Each structure stands twice: as structure tokens, then as C-alpha cells.
Amino acid sequence: MDQDLAITIGATARAAREQMGLTQAEVAERVGLVAPVYSRLERGQMLPSVPTLFRLCTELKVSSEELLGLEASGRSGTGPRAKEDDAPSLRRLLHLARKLDEGKLDALVHVATELAR
């Protein structure tokens, strides 16, 4: 299994699910998985089959390129990529930051700067 790919798919799926306000159980049912299996997918512990990948894209309203980490949420891959040895919260923060418009990204940088002091 490609661990980097599994982590990318899982983090993207989780962020999309949370943005839609859905639970893991709701998404699992929609894509035809049981909740514990979907949870493993989000944690980067497994790779989905191609049909499941298609259903994830459809239900979570993300492109296959974004889910596979080939596109950073419409930002054409700009910015640092999350690394496997990064903490999960840092990978998630990077993923979410890529979705922000310029004003919100500036605000996030300001908050992070203050927290780092």
C-alpha cells in the first residue's frame, strides 16, 4: 500500500466530509462501506477501490485529482505539501489552508504567528 497516497486520500476525505457537516457513518453509508472501514480510510490506513473512490468523489463533491492529491483545492498545487512524518493536525491544517481565500489565509497566518509567540 502507498502510505502517502492513503494519508492524502484520508485527509482530503475527512476535510470534505467535515466541510459538508456529515458524520463518518453518513458518508460510509452513502459510499457503501461500513463505518469502521470508512474510519480506517480517513485515517490513511487503507486505500479505496476504484468504484469506492468514484463514489467518494461524487458524495463528497471533490474531484478525483483533489482526492488523490494531484490538485490542491483549486490552487494548482501551490504551497508546501504535507509530509508523511508531519503530525496529522499539521497535515489537516495545510489541507484546509489551501482552501482559504487570500483574506482568510492572511488572518490564519496572523493567528498562527500570535500563537507561536
C-alpha positions in Angstrom: 0.0 0.0 0.0 1.2 3.5 -0.8 1.1 5.1 2.6 1.5 8.7 1.3 -1.4 8.2 -1.0 -3.6 6.7 1.7 -2.9 9.6 4.0 -3.7 12.1 1.3 -7.0 10.5 0.4 -7.9 10.1 4.0 -7.1 13.8 4.9 -8.9 15.1 1.9 -12.0 12.9 2.5 -12.1 14.0 6.2 -11.8 17.7 5.3 -14.5 17.4 2.7 -16.8 15.5 5.0 -16.4 18.0 7.8 -17.0 20.9 5.4 -20.3 19.2 4.4 -21.2 18.7 8.1 -21.5 14.9 7.7 -20.5 12.2 10.1 -18.3 9.3 9.2 -21.3 7.0 9.4 -23.3 9.1 7.0 -20.5 9.1 4.4 -19.9 5.4 4.9 -23.5 4.6 4.2 -23.6 6.8 1.1 -20.5 5.2 -0.4 -21.4 1.6 0.5 -18.9 1.0 3.3 -19.4 0.1 7.0 -18.4 2.9 9.4 -15.3 1.2 10.8 -13.9 0.7 7.3 -14.6 4.3 6.3 -12.9 5.4 9.5 -9.7 3.4 8.5 -9.8 5.1 5.1 -9.9 8.6 6.7 -7.0 7.7 9.0 -4.9 6.7 6.0 -4.8 3.0 6.9 -6.3 1.7 3.6 -6.8 2.6 0.0 -10.3 2.6 -1.5 -11.1 0.5 -4.5 -11.7 2.4 -7.8 -15.5 2.2 -7.5 -15.4 3.4 -3.9 -13.0 6.2 -5.0 -15.6 7.3 -7.6 -18.4 7.2 -5.0 -16.3 9.2 -2.6 -15.7 11.9 -5.2 -19.4 12.0 -6.0 -20.7 12.1 -2.4 -18.0 14.5 -1.0 -18.1 16.7 -4.1 -14.4 16.7 -4.7 -12.5 16.0 -7.9 -10.5 12.8 -8.2 -7.4 15.0 -8.7 -8.0 16.7 -5.4 -8.8 13.4 -3.6 -5.6 11.9 -5.0 -3.5 14.9 -4.0 -2.8 15.9 -7.6 -4.5 19.2 -7.2 -4.6 21.4 -4.1 -8.2 22.6 -3.8 -8.1 24.8 -6.9 -4.8 26.4 -6.0 -2.8 24.4 -8.7 -0.6 22.7 -6.2 0.9 25.9 -4.7 2.3 25.9 -1.2 4.0 23.3 0.8 2.9 19.7 0.6 2.2 17.7 3.7 4.8 15.1 4.5 4.2 11.7 6.0 6.2 12.5 9.1 4.1 15.7 9.8 1.7 15.5 12.7 -1.9 14.7 11.4 -3.1 18.0 12.7 -0.4 19.8 10.7 -1.4 17.9 7.5 -5.0 18.8 8.1 -4.2 22.4 8.7 -2.2 22.6 5.4 -5.0 21.0 3.6 -7.6 23.4 5.0 -5.3 26.4 4.5 -5.1 25.7 0.8 -8.9 26.1 0.5 -8.9 29.7 2.0 -9.2 32.9 0.0 -6.4 35.4 0.4 -8.0 37.4 3.2 -8.8 34.3 5.3 -5.3 32.9 4.7 -3.8 36.2 5.9 -6.0 36.0 9.1 -4.8 32.4 9.7 -1.2 33.5 9.3 -1.8 36.3 11.9 -3.4 33.9 14.3 -0.6 31.3 13.9 2.0 34.0 14.4 0.4 35.1 17.7 0.0 31.5 18.9 3.7 30.8 18.1 4.9 33.6 20.4 
